[in-house]
Amino acid sequence: MKPGPLPKPSHLKLLEGNAGKRPLDLAAGVNPRIEIPSCPKHLGPEAKKEWKRITPLLEELGLISGLDRTALALYCQAAGRLAELETAFNGKVARLQQTKGIDYAEAVYDASYSVTPSGYAQQSVLVQLLGKHREQVNRYLMHFGLSPAARGRVQASNYAQPQLPGMEPKPEGVVSGFARFAGGR
């Protein structure tokens, strides 16, 4: 994904007055049919729960098509793995509280860090994995417009080319404009 804002759709530029005065390609853009793709069989249990939770919402918003199966599977698998890692971390904290008789904050610290043989505190592998999966999930959320910042950057599919005010579809068989001089091609 490129940094910065996504380009505006051509029909929106036209409605705003085409401030850049560049030629607009109003036929540009893809508007695939809105549909929920089949859930991949390789997803883990938590990922399948996320698939079942998120796909109806994306369909309602017009933000999902059959083309999105792999991207959605990546998001769901990352979200599912994050949920599993969070559960494992919380379980480790609870075990530390129980076995060592320490308070929650101290148990979180003990679960988050280990002491190396040279005496330095080192972040645990579990906490490192949690951080990486949180970043992954956030990145996938952006692709589907599932965060407040990303919602303005996605465009729902309407499975049709946009109809702009004052632009009527060309009647069949009628030759107009330059085509009249070019032999009706």
Disulfide bonds with the S-S distance in Angstrom:
none
